[in-house]
Amino acid sequence: MTTVKLNGFRSKQVDRDGVPGERIQHQNVVVLWRFSRQREARIAWNDLNLRFGFPDIAEYVTGDRHNLGIDIVELDIRFTKDRKMVLMHNKTIDGTTNGKGLVTDYTFEEIRKFRLKHKNVVTEEVIPTLEEALLAAKGKILIDLDIKQDECIDSIMVVVKRTGTQKNCLFFVYEPALAKMIKGKKAGFQLLVRTENVQAVDTLFSVVRPEAVHIDPSHYTESVVHTLKKGKSRVWINALGGVDKKAESGNLNAYDDLIKFGANIIQTDQPALVKKYLESKGMYYKKG
């Protein structure tokens, strides 16, 4: 089994209760795959099923994801008309299924009648629920809960708690006050908070102490990273777009800029390339 250290998170090593156990400390860069926005399969679960040939997420989180170097998986969550939570990046189901319209146009029973597409070919896959994905991922991989509708948050917390996947999940939010509310539930929820400038970083810990903080290149400095790591937060940065494209064209050193000041979570559309890069730098930890 291959793995990447997640300092401050519990992941991958499963204890007897099926929850992630402690990890030994080693190299510290984590790979996140933002698969739900890829053109080939824009649905989180569908992308795993169809692009990489996994029949379901359960096989993925226990199998070849390690060969791709993925530590964290993004899930995009939306309400149906009757407030059931399903995974869908876009507001509509156009293009990704054999149906049309907004997710909120359909009840759960109605939306499950549609089938996902892959390269315009209709498959037998249905739109998955958040609960199905969390149960499959439990104790095996971290989940980035990309919350598309703020009104979903209370329901998401209920499902995460019911499935016992608090240690598997990161609630991705933009507002520190909202993050503070989630932490205030005292349910062991973990947080990923978005910041857009140095000032947001400087004031963040006076409101809440998240497990990870999303930064941009505009405020990616040694000082910002020092502040965040001193506060026991991981530092999350994107390879999406230009950096990934350079690596895909053969320039793996394009990822140098992402780790130069110590960021230790990389969000990417090219996990295998990031893994290869980290291995070349001696920064990828293999266990077992």
C-alpha positions as CSV (number, residue, x, y, z in Angstrom):
1,M,0.0,0.0,0.0
2,T,1.2,3.5,-0.8
3,T,0.4,6.5,1.4
4,V,1.3,10.1,2.0
5,K,1.6,11.4,5.5
6,L,-1.3,13.6,6.7
7,N,0.1,15.5,9.7
8,G,-2.8,16.5,11.9
9,F,-5.3,14.3,10.1
10,R,-6.2,10.6,10.7
11,S,-6.4,8.7,7.5
12,K,-5.8,5.5,5.6
13,Q,-4.7,3.2,8.5
14,V,-7.9,1.6,9.6
15,D,-8.4,0.6,13.3
16,R,-10.6,-2.2,14.5
17,D,-13.7,0.1,14.6
18,G,-13.3,1.0,11.0
19,V,-12.1,4.6,11.6
20,P,-8.8,6.0,10.4
21,G,-6.0,5.5,12.9
22,E,-2.8,7.4,13.7
23,R,-0.2,7.7,11.0
24,I,3.5,7.7,11.5
25,Q,5.2,11.0,10.8
26,H,7.3,11.3,7.6
27,Q,7.2,13.4,4.4
28,N,4.4,15.9,4.4
29,V,2.8,16.7,1.0
30,V,-0.7,15.4,0.4
31,V,-2.3,15.0,-3.0
32,L,-5.9,16.0,-3.6
33,W,-7.7,15.1,-6.9
34,R,-10.3,17.6,-7.9
35,F,-12.0,15.0,-10.1
36,S,-15.5,16.3,-10.0
37,R,-14.7,19.1,-12.4
38,Q,-13.0,17.1,-15.1
39,R,-14.7,17.1,-18.4
40,E,-14.7,13.3,-19.0
41,A,-16.9,12.6,-15.9
42,R,-18.0,15.6,-13.9
43,I,-19.6,13.7,-11.2
44,A,-17.4,12.7,-8.3
45,W,-18.4,9.0,-8.2
46,N,-18.9,8.7,-11.9
47,D,-15.4,9.9,-12.6
48,L,-14.0,7.1,-10.5
49,N,-16.3,4.5,-12.0
50,L,-15.8,5.4,-15.6
51,R,-12.5,7.1,-16.2
52,F,-10.6,4.6,-14.1
53,G,-12.8,1.5,-14.5
54,F,-13.9,1.1,-10.9
55,P,-17.4,-0.4,-10.6
56,D,-18.1,1.6,-7.4
57,I,-16.4,4.0,-5.0
58,A,-15.9,1.2,-2.4
59,E,-13.5,-0.6,-4.8
60,Y,-11.8,2.7,-5.5
61,V,-11.1,3.7,-1.9
62,T,-9.7,0.2,-1.1
63,G,-7.8,-0.3,-4.4
64,D,-5.8,1.5,-7.1
65,R,-6.3,5.0,-5.8
66,H,-2.9,4.4,-4.2
67,N,-1.3,4.0,-7.6
68,L,-2.7,7.4,-8.5
69,G,-1.3,9.0,-5.4
70,I,-4.6,10.4,-4.1
71,D,-5.1,11.1,-0.4
72,I,-8.1,13.4,-0.5
73,V,-11.2,13.2,-2.8
74,E,-13.5,16.1,-3.4
75,L,-17.3,15.6,-3.3
76,D,-19.7,18.2,-4.6
77,I,-23.0,18.1,-2.7
78,R,-26.5,19.4,-3.7
79,F,-30.0,19.1,-2.6
80,T,-32.8,17.5,-4.6
81,K,-36.3,19.0,-4.7
82,D,-37.1,17.0,-1.5
83,R,-33.9,17.9,0.2
84,K,-32.0,14.7,-0.3
85,M,-28.2,15.1,-0.8
86,V,-26.7,13.9,-4.0
87,L,-23.3,14.4,-5.6
88,M,-23.3,16.8,-8.6
89,H,-20.8,19.5,-9.4
90,N,-23.1,21.6,-11.7
91,K,-26.5,23.0,-10.8
92,T,-28.0,21.0,-13.7
93,I,-27.8,17.3,-14.7
94,D,-27.5,18.3,-18.4
95,G,-24.6,16.6,-20.2
96,T,-23.6,14.3,-17.3
97,T,-26.8,12.3,-17.4
98,N,-29.5,11.3,-19.8
99,G,-31.7,13.9,-18.2
100,K,-32.0,17.7,-18.2
101,G,-32.8,20.3,-15.7
102,L,-31.7,21.5,-12.3
103,V,-30.9,19.1,-9.5
104,T,-33.6,20.9,-7.5
105,D,-36.2,20.2,-10.2
106,Y,-36.4,16.5,-9.2
107,T,-37.2,14.5,-6.1
108,F,-34.7,11.9,-5.1
109,E,-36.8,9.1,-6.5
110,E,-37.0,11.0,-9.8
111,I,-33.4,11.9,-10.1
112,R,-32.2,8.3,-9.4
113,K,-34.1,7.2,-12.5
114,F,-31.5,9.0,-14.7
115,R,-28.2,7.4,-15.7
116,L,-24.8,9.0,-15.8
117,K,-23.0,9.5,-19.1
118,H,-19.4,8.9,-20.0
119,K,-18.2,10.4,-23.3
120,N,-21.8,10.8,-24.3
121,V,-22.6,7.1,-23.7
122,V,-25.3,6.4,-21.1
123,T,-24.1,4.0,-18.4
124,E,-25.9,2.0,-15.8
125,E,-24.6,4.3,-13.0
126,V,-27.0,6.4,-11.0
127,I,-26.3,9.7,-9.3
128,P,-24.8,8.8,-5.9
129,T,-25.8,10.1,-2.5
130,L,-23.5,11.7,0.0
131,E,-24.2,8.9,2.5
132,E,-23.3,6.2,0.0
133,A,-20.0,7.9,-0.7
134,L,-19.1,8.5,3.0
135,L,-19.9,4.9,3.9
136,A,-17.7,3.6,1.1
137,A,-14.8,6.0,2.1
138,K,-15.1,5.4,5.8
139,G,-11.7,4.7,7.3
140,K,-10.0,4.7,3.9
141,I,-9.6,8.2,2.5
142,L,-10.2,11.8,3.4
143,I,-13.1,13.6,1.8
144,D,-13.2,17.3,0.9
145,L,-16.9,18.2,1.3
146,D,-17.3,21.0,-1.3
147,I,-20.6,22.5,-0.1
148,K,-22.4,24.0,-3.1
149,Q,-25.4,25.3,-1.1
150,D,-25.0,26.7,2.4
151,E,-28.4,25.4,3.3
152,C,-27.0,21.9,3.0
153,I,-24.6,22.3,5.9
154,D,-26.9,21.2,8.8
155,S,-27.9,18.1,6.8
156,I,-24.3,17.3,5.9
157,M,-23.3,17.5,9.6
158,V,-26.1,15.0,10.4
159,V,-25.0,12.6,7.8
160,V,-21.3,12.8,8.7
161,K,-22.1,12.2,12.3
162,R,-24.6,9.4,11.5
163,T,-22.0,7.6,9.4
164,G,-19.2,8.2,11.9
165,T,-17.0,9.8,9.2
166,Q,-15.9,12.9,11.1
167,K,-12.3,11.9,10.8
168,N,-12.6,11.3,7.1
169,C,-14.2,14.6,6.2
170,L,-13.1,18.2,5.8
171,F,-15.9,20.8,5.6
172,F,-14.8,23.3,2.9
173,V,-16.2,26.7,3.8
174,Y,-15.3,30.3,2.9
175,E,-16.4,32.2,6.0
176,P,-14.5,31.8,9.3
177,A,-17.7,32.5,11.2
178,L,-19.4,29.5,9.5
179,A,-16.4,27.4,10.3
180,K,-16.6,28.4,13.9
181,M,-20.3,27.4,14.0
182,I,-19.4,23.9,12.6
183,K,-16.6,23.5,15.2
184,G,-18.9,24.7,17.9
185,K,-21.0,21.6,17.4
186,K,-18.4,19.7,19.4
187,A,-18.8,16.7,17.1
188,G,-15.2,16.3,15.9
189,F,-15.8,17.9,12.6
190,Q,-12.7,19.0,10.6
191,L,-12.4,22.2,8.6
192,L,-10.9,23.5,5.4
193,V,-11.2,27.3,5.3
194,R,-10.7,29.5,2.2
195,T,-8.6,32.6,2.5
196,E,-8.2,35.2,-0.2
197,N,-5.4,37.5,1.2
198,V,-2.9,37.9,3.9
199,Q,-5.3,39.8,6.1
200,A,-7.7,36.9,6.1
201,V,-4.9,34.6,7.3
202,D,-3.7,37.0,10.0
203,T,-7.2,37.2,11.5
204,L,-8.3,33.6,11.0
205,F,-7.1,32.0,14.2
206,S,-8.8,34.7,16.3
207,V,-12.1,33.2,15.0
208,V,-11.4,29.4,14.4
209,R,-8.5,27.0,14.1
210,P,-9.2,24.8,11.0
211,E,-7.3,21.7,10.2
212,A,-6.4,23.1,6.7
213,V,-6.4,26.5,5.1
214,H,-6.8,27.1,1.3
215,I,-4.5,29.9,0.1
216,D,-3.9,31.4,-3.3
217,P,-0.6,32.2,-5.2
218,S,-1.3,35.9,-4.4
219,H,-0.6,35.4,-0.7
220,Y,1.6,32.3,-0.8
221,T,4.6,33.5,1.1
222,E,7.0,32.0,3.7
223,S,5.4,34.3,6.3
224,V,1.8,33.1,5.6
225,V,2.9,29.4,5.6
226,H,4.7,30.0,8.9
227,T,1.6,31.6,10.5
228,L,-0.6,28.7,9.4
229,K,1.7,25.9,10.4
230,K,2.4,27.6,13.8
231,G,-1.4,27.4,14.2
232,K,-1.3,23.7,13.4
233,S,-3.1,24.1,10.1
234,R,-2.1,22.4,6.8
235,V,-1.5,24.7,3.8
236,W,-3.6,23.9,0.7
237,I,-2.7,25.2,-2.7
238,N,-3.9,24.5,-6.3
239,A,-2.1,23.1,-9.2
240,L,-5.3,23.4,-11.3
241,G,-5.1,25.0,-14.7
242,G,-1.7,26.3,-15.8
243,V,0.6,24.3,-13.4
244,D,-1.1,21.0,-14.2
245,K,-1.0,21.7,-17.9
246,K,2.7,22.4,-17.8
247,A,3.3,19.1,-16.0
248,E,1.1,17.3,-18.5
249,S,3.2,18.6,-21.3
250,G,6.3,17.1,-19.7
251,N,7.5,19.8,-17.3
252,L,7.1,18.2,-13.9
253,N,9.2,20.9,-12.3
254,A,6.2,23.2,-12.8
255,Y,5.2,21.9,-9.4
256,D,8.3,23.5,-7.8
257,D,6.4,26.7,-7.2
258,L,3.7,24.9,-5.2
259,I,6.0,23.5,-2.6
260,K,8.7,26.2,-2.5
261,F,7.4,27.8,0.7
262,G,6.1,24.6,2.3
263,A,2.5,24.1,1.2
264,N,1.6,20.5,2.0
265,I,-1.7,19.8,0.3
266,I,-1.8,20.0,-3.5
267,Q,-5.1,20.1,-5.3
268,T,-4.7,18.7,-8.8
269,D,-6.3,17.3,-11.9
270,Q,-3.2,15.2,-12.5
271,P,-2.6,13.1,-9.3
272,A,-0.3,10.6,-11.0
273,L,2.0,13.4,-12.2
274,V,2.1,15.1,-8.8
275,K,3.0,11.7,-7.2
276,K,5.7,11.2,-9.8
277,Y,7.1,14.6,-9.0
278,L,7.0,14.1,-5.3
279,E,8.8,10.7,-5.7
280,S,11.5,12.4,-7.8
281,K,12.1,14.9,-4.9
282,G,12.0,12.2,-2.2
283,M,8.9,13.7,-0.7
284,Y,6.5,10.8,-1.3
285,Y,6.1,8.3,1.5
286,K,5.4,4.7,0.7
287,K,4.3,2.3,3.5
288,G,3.8,-1.4,3.3
